[in-house]
Every structure is written in C-alpha cells, then in structure tokens.
C-alpha cells in the first residue's frame, strides 16, 4: 500500500546513511527500551493525514512496513534498545529509521543526533551575541543610560558609566535576541526617559496615573504590568506627550 505520507517520510529521511539517536533523559540508563509495538495500555500510533486516522505502529524484523495494518503473517517484534543513551541505526534498516522519525517519543525521550545542525545553531547564537555586544559598544552614553534605565530601573542613575556599560553588556550577552529587539525599539529609550523623569521628580505617580505637579499626564491601564511602558507609549503616540518631552528635557539638562 503506497501512501503519500510514507513516501514523504522516506524522501525526507534519505535512508542512505547511518543515523545516531540519543536519549534526552536527565539520567542516562545503561539500557533503555523504547516502545516498539502498539498495544492496549501502551499506545504507539501515528496520525496519517491522508487517511485522516491514527495508524498503529510495530517494528518487526520480518516485515517491510512499520504499520500494523500493512503487516501480514507472523510478526516478529524486535526491541528498540538504547545502550548508554545511544542507538545507531544502519542505512540498511530503513524501517527502523522511518519508525523513529515518526515515533511519538521523538523530541521528548530521544532525538536524532545532527552535529551539522547543532553547529549551525551554535554559530547563529554566537553571531547574535556578537551583534548584540557590538550594539552596546557603539551606543552613545545617553542612549546607553536610557536602555539601562528601561532594563534595570532608576538604580542605574547612581552608578558610573563603566558599571552601567558592564551591566548592559552582560544582559546583551545572555539575552542577545531580546536585546537587539529592545535596542532597535524607540519605546525602550522613551521608557528609560520616563524612569529618569520620575526619579528626578519631574513626574509623580499616584492613583495609577502620572502627573506633573497637579497636571494629569496619562493614566496607566489596569492590565498594564509596567507603568513606564504605558507612559512611554503616551509620549510617543500623543501630541501632549511630545510637548511634555520637550518640557522635561529642558528640566533634565
């Protein structure tokens, strides 16, 4: 029975090479027996999109198919055993390679070892880290302080520039993707500006709203987890916010 889904799996596998699978368990046993046959109380099934139904799986050495509904005669079920956390499946065993590719435990109990993909992920991660660190090194002092205020709060104002830069570098190193996004978003700088205004008493926060003296500037929505984000959006999105920013800058100089 030639099913399109089976053809797609086999084509994707390119079963002309040996494959290595490794356990993802926290503690690796000397031997680990993976389910190799569907049975009551221990299901092993694959959802066939073409047939729109679940199909029971079974790894048998005397069968050419891994699907129970395609197997005939006596079925000799073979165990699937990881030894010291590893299982090597040779290229001449396409049935087992196919079964492991669609096994429900793939990705949770075990995965195929793909060193080339792991290397690509590591290179990408390093590149992102370098990009984030370079952004920090090129930031002017005022923008560096604004981003630090947005990240760490007003405690930044009592630190030396070298300390602020160190803290931002550490954050960028540990969270490069998030930092790149923050550094490119003007809302981050405005949030830092909002923190500075409040710390220097240019604005006051009471009753879930920002004031300048007795003048109401903006209210913070009750579902907003960060009041300074709300204030930063008000500055960016309203004419009143733009006018306040001009006024506040004159006070902060």
N, C-alpha and C positions, 0 to 999 in steps of 0.2 A: 504494500500500500504506500504509494509515493505521495506524501503530504508536503505541501509547500513549506509548512513550518519546519519540517525536518530538513528540507533542502536548505532553508535559510540558516539553520543552526550549523549544519555541516559545512556550508560555504564560509560561514563566519569563523568556524574553528580552524579551517585549513589543516585538516588532520594529517599532515605530512611531517610532523615534528613531535619529538618527545615533549611532554609537559610536566611541570612540577607543581604540586599543590601543597599548601602549608596550612596548619591549623591556626586559628585566631584566638584560641583559648588562653586565658591568663596563665594557667599552669598546664604544661605540656606533658601528657601521659606517655609512657613507653609505647603503648599501643592504644589506638583509638579506632573503634569500629563504627563506620558511617553506615547509616541505613541504606540498604541496597535493594529492598523489596517493599512494595506497598502491602500492608496488611491491617486488619482491624486493630485499632489502638495505637498503631504506628504508621500513619499515612505517609505515602511517598507518591505525590502526584504532580502533574504539570498541566497548566491550563492551555489547551490548544485553541488559539484564537480562531483558526479557520473552522474548526468543528464546533466552537463555542461550548466546550465542555472540558471537564477535568479528565485527564488520562492517567491511569495508574502506571507506575514505572517499576521495572525489575531488571537488575543486572545479572545476566545469565551467560555463562561461557559457551553454551551450545545454541545460542540464539543470535540472529543477526539484527534484531531490533531490541530496543530498550523499553518498548511499550507492551504491556501485558496483552492488549487486545490484538497484537500482531504476532504474538508468540504461539508456537504450536508444539504438541507432544510433551514429553517430559522436559521440565525446566530445571536446569542445574544452577541454582542460585549461588553466586560467588560472593564472598565477603569483600568489602572495601576497607582496607586497613591502612591507617597512617602509622608509621613507625617513627618514634621520636619526633612526632609533629610533622612528618613529611611523607608525601606519596608521589612517586614518579610513575607516570603512565606513558608507555612507549607508543610510538607512532603507529605500531601495528595493532593497537587496541582502540580503534575509533569509537566503539560502543561505549566504553567507559569514559572516554573524553567527552562524548556527547552527553552522557548522563550527568557527569559532574558539571557541565556547563549550564544545565537547567535544574540542577538539584536545589530544592528549597533551602538547603543549608549553605548554599554558595553565597558568600558575602557576610555570613554571620558566624558559622562554625569554621569555615575554611575559605580559602581563595586561591586562585592560580597565581603562582609567583611570576611576575612580569618585571624583571630587572630593568628593561629598557624604559617601561612606563614610569617606574619608580624614579629612575634617573631624570626623566623629563620633568616630573613633578618637583623634584628637588632643585633642578636648575631654574624652573619657573619661580619657585619660592625664594631662591637666592636673588634672582633678578628683581622681584618685587621688593625685597628687603633693601637692596642697594638703591633702588629708585626712591624708596621712602626716606632713607638716610640722606641721600643727595638733596632731596627737597628740603629737609631740615637744615642742612649746611648752607643752603642758598637763601634761606629766609632772612629778610631784614629783621632787625631786633624787635621793632614794634609789632610786626605780624607774628613773629615767634612768640612774643608775650601774649598776644591775643589768643593764639591757638592753645597755649599752655593754660591760660585762664579758662578757656572752654573745656579743656580736658581735666584740669585739677582744681579749679576754683581759685578763690582770692588769696590762698596761701602763697601763690606764686609771687605776689607783689612784694613780699618780704625777702625774696631770695635774690641772689646775684644772678646776672645774666648767664654765667657759666653753669650754674646749678640748674637754671631753667632749661638751657640747651641740652644738658645731660639728661634730664628727665624726659624731654620730648624725644630725644634720640632713642632712649630706652623704650619708650612707648612705640615709636615707629618701627624699631627692630622687632618687637614682639607682636605688633599688630599692623604689618605693612599695608595690607589692602585697605583696612579701615582708615589708617592714617592718610593714605593717598586720597581717599574719598573726602575726608574731612578737610584736608589742605586745599582741595580744589573747590570746596563749597564756601561761598562768601558768607553763608549763615554762621559758619564756625567763627569767623573773625568778628562778626556782629555779636555773637554770644559772648565772646571774650570782652568786647566793648561794654556789653550790658553788665557783666560781672564787675568790671572796673568802675562803672558809674555807681553801682550800688555800694561797693566797698568805700568809695570816696564820698558817699552821701550826696551825690548828685541826684540820685533817685532813692526812694524809700519804698519798701514793700510792706503792705498791710492789707488785711481783708481780701487776700488773694488778688491783689492788684498792685501795679506800680504807679507811684506818684512822684511828682517833682514839686516839693512843698505841698501846697493844697490842691495842686492841679492833677487830676486823674489823667494818666497817660494811657494805660491799657490794662484790661482785665485778663487774668490767666484762666483758660478753660479748666473746669474741674477734672477733666480726664487727661490733662497735660502733666506728664511726670517731671518735667524740667521747666521751671518758671522762666529761666533765662532763654530757653528756646522760643517760648511764646513772645517774650519781649523782643528778641532778635527778629522774629518774623514781622512783628508790628513795625519795627524800624524800617525793614526792607520793603514792606508792602503798602505803607500809608504815607501820605504827604505829611501828616503830623509827625510821623516817625522820622522822616528825613529832616524836618525842621528841628526836631529835638536833637538829632545827632549833631547838627551844626552848632546848636547852642551848647551841648555837652562838651564838644571838642574845644570850644573856647574856654570852658571851665577847667578842663583837664590839662590844658597846656601849662 
